[in-house]
Amino acid sequence: MIRQAGSPPLPDRRAGRGLMLVFALLAAGIVTVGYLHYRNYERNYRSEAENQLAAIAELKVGELVQYRHERLGDTNILQCGPKGHDATHEEVTR
């Protein structure tokens, strides 16, 4: 193609395609790194949530065991009291 004097040079098609290829590769790399970062964050977040739930469950089990032992102790105290078994039966049936 013939260029007129004073007009800007025509862009080289190969350079334009090369720039598009570089842009596409950079965009694909950014998307890939973002996805991998998200997956890693998701795994860590889920693991931390599971650990917290396990700790809460362990604490609750301990509280229930302690509560049961306290109630059994209360029952033993009531059975050994001056009124004996009748007082215990009366307290439990209320």
WORAVEN-V958049 format. One record per pair of residues at least 24 apart in sequence whose ideal C-beta (glycine too) atoms are under 10 Angstrom apart, sorted by the first residue. I is the first residue (numbers start at 1). J is the second residue. Records with the same first field share a line. If there is no record, write none. Layout:
BEGIN
I->J ; J
END
This chain:
BEGIN
none
END
